[in-house]
Amino acid sequence: MSWWLLELHPTTSLDALCSKSILSCLDAWRTVFNCPTVQGHHFLTLRGKNCKPLQPSYSKGGSWLTHFGQSVTLCARATRAILNHAPIGEYRQCFFPAECTQCLCGHCQVETQQHILANCSRFAHSPLIDPSPSIEDFVDFLKEHPSAFAFSSQERPPTPPEPP
């Protein structure tokens, strides 16, 4: 292609086509992400600096990872908490129904994500009462409470049963 064609039609440049493709992919990703059946029923919505829910992004480290990617254990615990795939009663009730689901604080029958963040007496000195906390408050909560959403030192992640 001649350089003069690119001058006449700048939207046909490779850079413009790449930008258009990236914006299209991000738009599709965000649309699918906001569908509750894709996101999951227990996905923890976190708010950004503008008080709006964080949306998926890959630029500058993404929406979530930049806040806790510096520590492998913090990242693992945050991921477990956000996805609600943590070693807590609610997860055990679903995947390991024979195991105990009660919280160690003794105040609830089934230990849930929201109970840990907002009501559990083990973490009462800085609860996250807002069901959609800011990502900064969420990370501060996890840093202040290293046992939240973590496997105990004696406990190994349970191995799911083999499919029949």
PASEBA-1860 file (N, C-alpha, C; in nm, 3 decimals):
! residues 164
1> MSWWLLEL> 0.085/-0.117/0.000/0.000/0.000/0.000/0.090/0.123/0.000 ~ 0.056/0.220/-0.075/0.135/0.342/-0.086/0.111/0.431/0.035 ~ 0.217/0.507/0.071/0.207/0.595/0.188/0.102/0.701/0.170 ~ 0.079/0.746/0.047/-0.020/0.851/0.023/-0.162/0.803/0.048 ~ -0.189/0.671/0.033/-0.322/0.619/0.065/-0.349/0.629/0.215 ~ -0.245/0.605/0.294/-0.260/0.615/0.438/-0.286/0.759/0.481 ~ -0.225/0.855/0.410/-0.251/0.995/0.442/-0.395/1.033/0.413 ~ -0.450/0.980/0.305/-0.587/1.013/0.268/-0.689/0.943/0.356
9> HPTTSLDA> -0.655/0.825/0.404/-0.746/0.745/0.487/-0.673/0.698/0.613 ~ -0.652/0.788/0.711/-0.575/0.750/0.830/-0.639/0.638/0.912 ~ -0.768/0.616/0.898/-0.832/0.509/0.974/-0.796/0.372/0.920 ~ -0.730/0.367/0.807/-0.690/0.237/0.753/-0.547/0.201/0.792 ~ -0.481/0.282/0.872/-0.346/0.248/0.915/-0.352/0.127/1.009 ~ -0.241/0.059/1.020/-0.235/-0.059/1.107/-0.262/-0.021/1.253 ~ -0.207/0.092/1.295/-0.229/0.137/1.432/-0.377/0.165/1.458 ~ -0.443/0.230/1.363/-0.586/0.259/1.379/-0.669/0.132/1.382
17> LCSKSILS> -0.634/0.036/1.298/-0.706/-0.092/1.297/-0.686/-0.169/1.427 ~ -0.562/-0.166/1.478/-0.534/-0.233/1.607/-0.613/-0.167/1.720 ~ -0.614/-0.034/1.722/-0.689/0.038/1.826/-0.837/0.005/1.819 ~ -0.891/0.002/1.698/-1.033/-0.029/1.681/-1.062/-0.172/1.727 ~ -0.973/-0.264/1.697/-0.990/-0.403/1.739/-0.985/-0.416/1.892 ~ -0.890/-0.346/1.954/-0.876/-0.351/2.100/-1.001/-0.294/2.167 ~ -1.049/-0.181/2.118/-1.170/-0.121/2.176/-1.291/-0.213/2.159 ~ -1.300/-0.279/2.046/-1.409/-0.372/2.022/-1.402/-0.491/2.118
25> CLDAWRTV> -1.282/-0.545/2.138/-1.265/-0.657/2.231/-1.299/-0.617/2.374 ~ -1.250/-0.499/2.418/-1.279/-0.452/2.553/-1.428/-0.431/2.573 ~ -1.494/-0.376/2.474/-1.638/-0.353/2.482/-1.712/-0.486/2.497 ~ -1.673/-0.586/2.417/-1.736/-0.718/2.426/-1.707/-0.781/2.562 ~ -1.584/-0.768/2.609/-1.543/-0.824/2.738/-1.626/-0.762/2.850 ~ -1.642/-0.632/2.851/-1.719/-0.564/2.955/-1.867/-0.600/2.948 ~ -1.920/-0.613/2.828/-2.061/-0.650/2.811/-2.085/-0.789/2.870 ~ -1.999/-0.883/2.836/-2.013/-1.020/2.887/-1.989/-1.023/3.038
33> FNCPTVQG> -1.891/-0.947/3.085/-1.858/-0.943/3.227/-1.976/-0.897/3.312 ~ -2.054/-0.802/3.262/-2.167/-0.748/3.338/-2.290/-0.837/3.336 ~ -2.285/-0.947/3.266/-2.396/-1.043/3.265/-2.383/-1.131/3.391 ~ -2.483/-1.131/3.479/-2.473/-1.205/3.606/-2.443/-1.354/3.590 ~ -2.490/-1.415/3.484/-2.464/-1.558/3.468/-2.318/-1.584/3.434 ~ -2.251/-1.489/3.374/-2.109/-1.504/3.342/-2.024/-1.466/3.462 ~ -2.059/-1.357/3.526/-1.983/-1.306/3.640/-1.995/-1.396/3.762 ~ -2.108/-1.459/3.778/-2.131/-1.541/3.895/-2.219/-1.469/3.995
41> HHFLTLRG> -2.285/-1.545/4.078/-2.379/-1.487/4.175/-2.310/-1.430/4.298 ~ -2.188/-1.474/4.324/-2.121/-1.432/4.446/-1.995/-1.351/4.417 ~ -1.982/-1.299/4.297/-1.867/-1.217/4.260/-1.871/-1.089/4.342 ~ -1.761/-1.056/4.407/-1.753/-0.938/4.491/-1.727/-0.815/4.405 ~ -1.825/-0.728/4.395/-1.810/-0.605/4.318/-1.729/-0.505/4.399 ~ -1.623/-0.457/4.340/-1.539/-0.357/4.404/-1.546/-0.227/4.324 ~ -1.539/-0.116/4.396/-1.547/0.014/4.331/-1.408/0.076/4.316 ~ -1.391/0.151/4.209/-1.266/0.223/4.184/-1.269/0.361/4.244
49> KNCKPLQP> -1.172/0.444/4.205/-1.161/0.580/4.259/-1.282/0.666/4.226 ~ -1.347/0.640/4.114/-1.463/0.719/4.075/-1.593/0.667/4.136 ~ -1.582/0.573/4.232/-1.696/0.511/4.302/-1.782/0.423/4.211 ~ -1.738/0.399/4.089/-1.809/0.310/3.999/-1.748/0.171/4.008 ~ -1.829/0.066/3.983/-1.775/-0.070/3.987/-1.660/-0.087/3.888 ~ -1.555/-0.157/3.934/-1.441/-0.183/3.846/-1.485/-0.269/3.728 ~ -1.430/-0.237/3.614/-1.458/-0.310/3.491/-1.328/-0.375/3.443 ~ -1.337/-0.485/3.370/-1.215/-0.550/3.321/-1.134/-0.456/3.231
57> SYSKGGSW> -1.005/-0.466/3.245/-0.912/-0.391/3.162/-0.779/-0.463/3.164 ~ -0.704/-0.450/3.060/-0.573/-0.511/3.056/-0.464/-0.404/3.065 ~ -0.497/-0.279/3.040/-0.395/-0.175/3.035/-0.344/-0.140/3.174 ~ -0.217/-0.109/3.182/-0.150/-0.068/3.307/-0.172/-0.169/3.419 ~ -0.172/-0.296/3.388/-0.185/-0.399/3.490/-0.327/-0.439/3.522 ~ -0.424/-0.380/3.457/-0.563/-0.417/3.478/-0.627/-0.343/3.594 ~ -0.754/-0.373/3.617/-0.832/-0.302/3.719/-0.803/-0.349/3.861 ~ -0.775/-0.477/3.878/-0.760/-0.535/4.011/-0.614/-0.562/4.046
65> LTHFGQSV> -0.543/-0.622/3.956/-0.409/-0.674/3.986/-0.310/-0.568/4.032 ~ -0.322/-0.447/3.985/-0.229/-0.342/4.026/-0.237/-0.315/4.176 ~ -0.348/-0.348/4.238/-0.367/-0.320/4.381/-0.310/-0.429/4.472 ~ -0.299/-0.552/4.422/-0.248/-0.657/4.510/-0.153/-0.753/4.440 ~ -0.109/-0.720/4.321/-0.019/-0.808/4.246/0.122/-0.813/4.298 ~ 0.158/-0.725/4.391/0.294/-0.722/4.444/0.321/-0.838/4.540 ~ 0.217/-0.902/4.587/0.232/-1.013/4.682/0.151/-1.133/4.633 ~ 0.218/-1.246/4.621/0.150/-1.367/4.574/0.040/-1.410/4.671
73> TLCARATR> 0.067/-1.406/4.801/-0.034/-1.450/4.897/-0.151/-1.353/4.903 ~ -0.124/-1.223/4.897/-0.232/-1.124/4.895/-0.316/-1.141/4.769 ~ -0.250/-1.163/4.657/-0.322/-1.183/4.530/-0.409/-1.309/4.536 ~ -0.357/-1.416/4.593/-0.433/-1.541/4.605/-0.556/-1.520/4.694 ~ -0.537/-1.455/4.809/-0.648/-1.432/4.900/-0.752/-1.339/4.840 ~ -0.706/-1.234/4.771/-0.800/-1.141/4.707/-0.879/-1.213/4.598 ~ -0.813/-1.294/4.520/-0.881/-1.369/4.414/-0.984/-1.463/4.473 ~ -0.947/-1.534/4.579/-1.043/-1.624/4.645/-1.163/-1.546/4.697
81> AILNHAPI> -1.138/-1.432/4.759/-1.248/-1.352/4.815/-1.337/-1.296/4.705 ~ -1.279/-1.241/4.600/-1.357/-1.180/4.492/-1.443/-1.285/4.422 ~ -1.386/-1.402/4.398/-1.459/-1.507/4.327/-1.543/-1.595/4.420 ~ -1.527/-1.575/4.551/-1.596/-1.655/4.653/-1.558/-1.803/4.641 ~ -1.431/-1.827/4.614/-1.375/-1.962/4.610/-1.267/-1.970/4.717 ~ -1.305/-1.939/4.838/-1.214/-1.937/4.951/-1.248/-2.052/5.046 ~ -1.156/-2.088/5.133/-1.182/-2.195/5.230/-1.275/-2.148/5.341 ~ -1.400/-2.121/5.304/-1.501/-2.074/5.399/-1.623/-2.165/5.390
89> GEYRQCFF> -1.713/-2.150/5.485/-1.831/-2.237/5.494/-1.917/-2.239/5.369 ~ -1.938/-2.123/5.309/-2.022/-2.113/5.189/-1.966/-2.198/5.074 ~ -1.836/-2.198/5.059/-1.769/-2.278/4.956/-1.780/-2.427/4.991 ~ -1.752/-2.459/5.118/-1.761/-2.600/5.161/-1.903/-2.654/5.147 ~ -2.002/-2.571/5.178/-2.142/-2.613/5.167/-2.173/-2.657/5.024 ~ -2.118/-2.587/4.929/-2.144/-2.617/4.789/-2.063/-2.737/4.739 ~ -1.933/-2.741/4.771/-1.845/-2.842/4.714/-1.809/-2.956/4.807 ~ -1.816/-2.934/4.938/-1.782/-3.036/5.036/-1.888/-3.035/5.146
97> PAECTQCL> -2.011/-3.075/5.114/-2.123/-3.061/5.209/-2.106/-3.137/5.340 ~ -2.020/-3.236/5.345/-2.000/-3.311/5.469/-1.911/-3.236/5.567 ~ -1.840/-3.134/5.522/-1.750/-3.058/5.608/-1.825/-2.948/5.683 ~ -1.764/-2.899/5.790/-1.822/-2.793/5.873/-1.834/-2.664/5.794 ~ -1.948/-2.598/5.807/-1.971/-2.471/5.735/-1.983/-2.352/5.830 ~ -1.985/-2.377/5.961/-2.004/-2.270/6.058/-1.875/-2.188/6.071 ~ -1.893/-2.058/6.093/-1.779/-1.968/6.112/-1.715/-1.996/6.248 ~ -1.584/-1.975/6.255/-1.512/-1.995/6.381/-1.556/-1.898/6.490
105> CGHCQVET> -1.618/-1.786/6.453/-1.664/-1.690/6.554/-1.788/-1.743/6.627 ~ -1.857/-1.840/6.567/-1.973/-1.901/6.630/-2.103/-1.823/6.614 ~ -2.101/-1.715/6.539/-2.221/-1.632/6.526/-2.307/-1.662/6.404 ~ -2.263/-1.748/6.317/-2.345/-1.777/6.200/-2.332/-1.924/6.163 ~ -2.439/-1.978/6.109/-2.442/-2.118/6.070/-2.353/-2.146/5.949 ~ -2.357/-2.055/5.852/-2.275/-2.072/5.733/-2.187/-1.948/5.716 ~ -2.057/-1.971/5.721/-1.960/-1.864/5.704/-1.963/-1.817/5.557 ~ -1.998/-1.690/5.535/-2.009/-1.638/5.399/-1.905/-1.527/5.375
113> QQHILANC> -1.890/-1.494/5.250/-1.802/-1.387/5.208/-1.840/-1.256/5.278 ~ -1.969/-1.220/5.274/-2.015/-1.095/5.335/-2.003/-1.098/5.488 ~ -2.024/-1.215/5.549/-2.009/-1.227/5.694/-1.865/-1.194/5.733 ~ -1.768/-1.248/5.662/-1.627/-1.222/5.692/-1.595/-1.074/5.675 ~ -1.641/-1.016/5.567/-1.607/-0.877/5.538/-1.679/-0.778/5.631 ~ -1.802/-0.808/5.672/-1.880/-0.707/5.744/-1.916/-0.741/5.888 ~ -1.934/-0.868/5.922/-1.994/-0.901/6.052/-1.910/-0.989/6.144 ~ -1.811/-1.055/6.094/-1.739/-1.153/6.175/-1.662/-1.085/6.287
121> SRFAHSPL> -1.681/-1.136/6.409/-1.615/-1.076/6.525/-1.463/-1.095/6.522 ~ -1.415/-1.191/6.442/-1.270/-1.210/6.429/-1.206/-1.093/6.356 ~ -1.283/-1.021/6.276/-1.231/-0.909/6.197/-1.308/-0.781/6.226 ~ -1.360/-0.767/6.346/-1.451/-0.657/6.381/-1.384/-0.520/6.385 ~ -1.253/-0.514/6.401/-1.193/-0.381/6.419/-1.181/-0.302/6.289 ~ -1.213/-0.359/6.174/-1.219/-0.279/6.050/-1.309/-0.349/5.948 ~ -1.437/-0.360/5.979/-1.527/-0.431/5.887/-1.555/-0.350/5.760 ~ -1.590/-0.422/5.654/-1.632/-0.359/5.528/-1.782/-0.376/5.518
129> IDPSPSIE> -1.856/-0.281/5.570/-2.001/-0.291/5.576/-2.066/-0.272/5.439 ~ -2.007/-0.188/5.355/-2.060/-0.165/5.221/-2.049/-0.294/5.140 ~ -2.159/-0.344/5.079/-2.152/-0.467/5.000/-2.066/-0.453/4.875 ~ -2.037/-0.329/4.832/-1.947/-0.303/4.720/-1.839/-0.207/4.767 ~ -1.740/-0.258/4.842/-1.639/-0.167/4.897/-1.544/-0.116/4.788 ~ -1.470/-0.013/4.822/-1.367/0.034/4.729/-1.255/-0.068/4.729 ~ -1.183/-0.075/4.620/-1.074/-0.173/4.612/-0.966/-0.139/4.714 ~ -0.946/-0.012/4.743/-0.845/0.028/4.842/-0.885/-0.022/4.982
137> DFVDFLKE> -1.013/-0.006/5.019/-1.060/-0.055/5.149/-1.050/-0.207/5.156 ~ -1.083/-0.274/5.046/-1.076/-0.419/5.041/-0.932/-0.467/5.062 ~ -0.837/-0.406/4.993/-0.696/-0.445/5.007/-0.647/-0.414/5.148 ~ -0.686/-0.300/5.204/-0.648/-0.267/5.341/-0.703/-0.372/5.438 ~ -0.828/-0.415/5.417/-0.888/-0.519/5.501/-0.805/-0.647/5.494 ~ -0.770/-0.690/5.373/-0.692/-0.813/5.357/-0.553/-0.801/5.420 ~ -0.490/-0.686/5.407/-0.357/-0.666/5.466/-0.366/-0.667/5.619 ~ -0.472/-0.607/5.673/-0.488/-0.601/5.818/-0.525/-0.738/5.877
145> HPSAFAFS> -0.590/-0.822/5.796/-0.636/-0.953/5.843/-0.578/-1.065/5.756 ~ -0.455/-1.104/5.780/-0.390/-1.204/5.694/-0.455/-1.342/5.697 ~ -0.541/-1.368/5.794/-0.608/-1.499/5.797/-0.740/-1.500/5.718 ~ -0.788/-1.382/5.678/-0.914/-1.375/5.602/-0.893/-1.434/5.463 ~ -0.978/-1.529/5.428/-0.978/-1.596/5.298/-0.850/-1.673/5.272 ~ -0.783/-1.715/5.378/-0.659/-1.790/5.366/-0.678/-1.930/5.422 ~ -0.601/-2.023/5.371/-0.598/-2.156/5.428/-0.514/-2.148/5.555 ~ -0.555/-2.220/5.659/-0.475/-2.221/5.781/-0.346/-2.297/5.753
153> SQERPPTP> -0.247/-2.278/5.839/-0.117/-2.341/5.815/-0.127/-2.494/5.820 ~ -0.223/-2.548/5.895/-0.239/-2.694/5.902/-0.325/-2.747/5.788 ~ -0.406/-2.661/5.733/-0.504/-2.704/5.634/-0.448/-2.688/5.494 ~ -0.460/-2.790/5.415/-0.422/-2.782/5.274/-0.551/-2.761/5.194 ~ -0.540/-2.698/5.076/-0.661/-2.684/4.995/-0.722/-2.821/4.969 ~ -0.853/-2.838/4.990/-0.913/-2.969/4.970/-0.909/-3.007/4.822 ~ -0.887/-3.135/4.800/-0.886/-3.187/4.664/-1.028/-3.228/4.629 ~ -1.083/-3.171/4.522/-1.220/-3.208/4.484/-1.226/-3.356/4.449
161> PEPP> -1.342/-3.419/4.476/-1.354/-3.562/4.443/-1.343/-3.583/4.293 ~ -1.290/-3.699/4.256/-1.279/-3.736/4.116/-1.418/-3.755/4.056 ~ -1.438/-3.708/3.932/-1.569/-3.732/3.868/-1.591/-3.882/3.844 ~ -1.718/-3.926/3.852/-1.743/-4.069/3.834/-1.713/-4.117/3.691
END
